[in-house]
Amino acid sequence: MKRIKNLGCLALGFIALLIALSGKDVSALETLITAKEVPLTIIVVAHSYAPAKRANGVQVAGISSYDVPMGILPPTVIAQTTGQQGNTPVKFLAKPDPSYTYLHEVPINTTLTAPQGATTYFPCPFEIYAYYTTPYNVTDWGYGTSTQASAGTFPILNYPTNSDMSWAITAVGATPAPGAHYTLYADSGAPGQTAFSGAKSQAQTQCLNLSVTVPLTQPVGTYTAVIQYNLYST
């Protein structure tokens, strides 16, 4: 009798586990294969009817607290010598990216110019290539964004403030139809949002079309937005 009771408890526990896993958050069932960061330069120019307010230097959007290394941003090396200054050779060792065959960016024109007080559309400034040997999802969010941080900086801010940059996906060589829906970039870190999915062993390259809405009060200047793309095996 006691054995039957124990089996009944195990069965109830198993049912409870299935119910828990049937919820919306299935990130625990996915495996992160790799992540890549895509940097974009946003140049804000004066609107013809707006006074020019200039930002103090370059502002970086949403990367005040890095959570992973910025793998594709170029390193900065400062060569220093003691005594007489002279030419100091600096050597870089290029290492192959082992996850390149699974996920990478194809940059096309990642410097975007947008006027104050307007929404500007940019057809396919970059593409994302993805492939894996099992079904997969490609997700994204503003790099370094968080629900625990301050409002952040233009154009990808921190939740609950909406980002000023949106995306729409099309096939390579295509552009969104007039009036197409653009999705605001997720700005609260993981789990972010699904950009696109793929079947087992399906290689695909998708165009990321962008829109940038510049507030009329946004100072003229150069800003950087960094978007993190993640490949999950499902």
PyMOL commands that set and color helices and strands:
alter all, ss='L'
color gray80, all
select helices_A, chain A and resi 2-21+27-29
alter helices_A, ss='H'
color red, helices_A
select strands_A, chain A and resi 31-45+59-61+103-107+111-115+118-130+136-142+165-171+183-184+193-198+204-214+221-233
alter strands_A, ss='S'
color yellow, strands_A
deselect
rebuild
show_as cartoon
